[in-house]
Amino acid sequence: MASYLHLLKADSAPMAASVIEASCREPGAEVTAVLLDGATLPALPATVRVRRFGEGDLDYSRLLDLIFEHDHVISW
């Protein structure tokens, strides 16, 4: 079972949405999207776990933990 971590910058949401959806179609895949500073949430499947950097959710330490916990890390 693969796990995907997508890191979205402010200008990447429209381009990233289709790739994130494709990640969700992988059998048994776990997909997490992290919204970095200024990023907006694109329309994503309900199975995607969405986190926000800062704003009381993720700090640098926890973001680094997420990077090492996932099999695939895609930075947009």
PEZIUR-V47052 format. One record per residue. N is the residue number from 1. RES is the residue in three letters. PHI is phi as a letter, one per 20 degrees, with the letter a starting at -180 (999 if undefined). PSI is psi in radians with two decimals (none if undefined). Layout:
N_RES_PHI_PSI + N_RES_PHI_PSI
//
This chain:
1_MET_999_2.14 + 2_ALA_e_2.59 + 3_SER_c_2.36 + 4_TYR_d_2.35 + 5_LEU_c_2.05 + 6_HIS_d_2.16 + 7_LEU_d_1.98 + 8_LEU_d_2.21 + 9_LYS_e_3.08 + 10_ALA_g_-0.61 + 11_ASP_d_0.19 + 12_SER_d_-0.17 + 13_ALA_g_-0.85 + 14_PRO_f_-0.70 + 15_MET_f_-0.61 + 16_ALA_f_-0.47 + 17_ALA_g_-0.78 + 18_SER_f_-0.61 + 19_VAL_f_-0.67 + 20_ILE_f_-0.74 + 21_GLU_f_-0.71 + 22_ALA_f_-0.66 + 23_SER_f_-0.65 + 24_CYS_f_-0.44 + 25_ARG_f_-0.19 + 26_GLU_f_2.35 + 27_PRO_g_2.16 + 28_GLY_m_0.19 + 29_ALA_f_2.51 + 30_GLU_d_2.19 + 31_VAL_c_2.27 + 32_THR_c_2.39 + 33_ALA_d_2.28 + 34_VAL_d_2.15 + 35_LEU_e_2.00 + 36_LEU_e_3.12 + 37_ASP_g_2.13 + 38_GLY_n_-0.07 + 39_ALA_f_2.50 + 40_THR_d_2.70 + 41_LEU_e_2.03 + 42_PRO_f_2.95 + 43_ALA_f_2.06 + 44_LEU_c_2.73 + 45_PRO_g_2.64 + 46_ALA_f_-0.33 + 47_THR_f_-0.20 + 48_VAL_f_2.21 + 49_ARG_e_2.13 + 50_VAL_d_2.28 + 51_ARG_c_2.77 + 52_ARG_c_2.36 + 53_PHE_f_2.25 + 54_GLY_n_-2.72 + 55_GLU_l_0.59 + 56_GLY_m_0.09 + 57_ASP_d_-1.37 + 58_LEU_d_2.39 + 59_ASP_d_-3.14 + 60_TYR_g_-0.73 + 61_SER_f_-0.81 + 62_ARG_f_-0.61 + 63_LEU_f_-0.75 + 64_LEU_f_-0.70 + 65_ASP_g_-0.78 + 66_LEU_f_-0.69 + 67_ILE_f_-0.77 + 68_PHE_f_-0.36 + 69_GLU_f_-0.34 + 70_HIS_d_2.61 + 71_ASP_f_-0.67 + 72_HIS_c_2.27 + 73_VAL_c_2.10 + 74_ILE_d_2.09 + 75_SER_d_2.15 + 76_TRP_e_none
//
